[in-house]
Amino acid sequence: MSKQSGGDSAAQLGLVEIDADEAARQAQASREAADTVMKAFGGVRGMIDMTLPGLVFIVTYNITHKVPAAAWAALALSALFVVARLLKRETVQHAFSGVFGVAIGAWISMKTGKAENFYLPGLLWNVGYCVGLAVSALVRWPLIGIMLGPVTGEMFTWRKENPGRLAAYTKATWAWVVIMGIKPLILFPLYFTHNVNLLGWLKVALGIPPLLLAMYVTWQILLKAPPPIKAQLDEEPGTEPGQEQPGHEHSAGGPARRN
């Protein structure tokens, strides 16, 4: 009896250790997935690319009091960011989006002769972005999940195979709606006052902090979410159905699934 009891205790201890290892492995997988948030949104460099042109515009406008000079200075800086990324063979996605927005704002402000119109496309983009986020959450295709899925390697497995991550992405998307919605609520009334200085400086001040807050909240939500289920690519030719490819590892949340 004593030997059997000892054997049962050893088996239970082994199960506890396995459960602990599995929990630690899943927690690590969730952390690694959460850590992709900053990468998906361009990191610090991406935020700088999007913020500095607006700062250059308002500084140049205060010095010259000429809309074209300020607009061209901001546009030149955005173009410089693109060239620098190309030379370093880095991704130009965020730099190109920045130069596109700056170009539109510069054109409108020079066409109308009103400096505040430089910021109008960005304000309209913020409103449209928040509306898009809200709609995506309502239809159960949260935009944060769509953006992070390819980065984490899960693609869209969270949509039907991982309800815990679907809930987390939905919650994170609503958090972005609330946090990013603060900017247009503050800046649009200022736009209609034609107070270019206050609008410009507040636009710069509200550029990075809300973005960092939204990313931090998303990170916290994903830390507590189930780990991603990696999407499995199509089998290579000559592979038997059901046969696992070398190097195709299972995810922490379970076996690799086909997206």
Buried (B, 14 or more C-beta within 10 A) or exposed (E): EEEEEEEEEEEEEEEEEEEEEEEEEBBEBBEBBBEBBBEBBBEEBBBBBBBBBBBBBBBBBBEEEBBEBBBBBBBBBBBBBBEBBEEEEEEBEBBBBBBEBBBBBBBBBBEEEBBBBBBBBBBEBBBEBBEEBBEBBEEEBBBBBBBBBEBBBBBBBBBEBBEBBBBBBBBBBBBBBBBBBBBBEBBBEBBEEEEBEEBBBBBBEBBBEBBBBBBBBBBEBBBEBBBBBBBBEEBEEEEEEEEBEEEEEEBBBBEBBEB
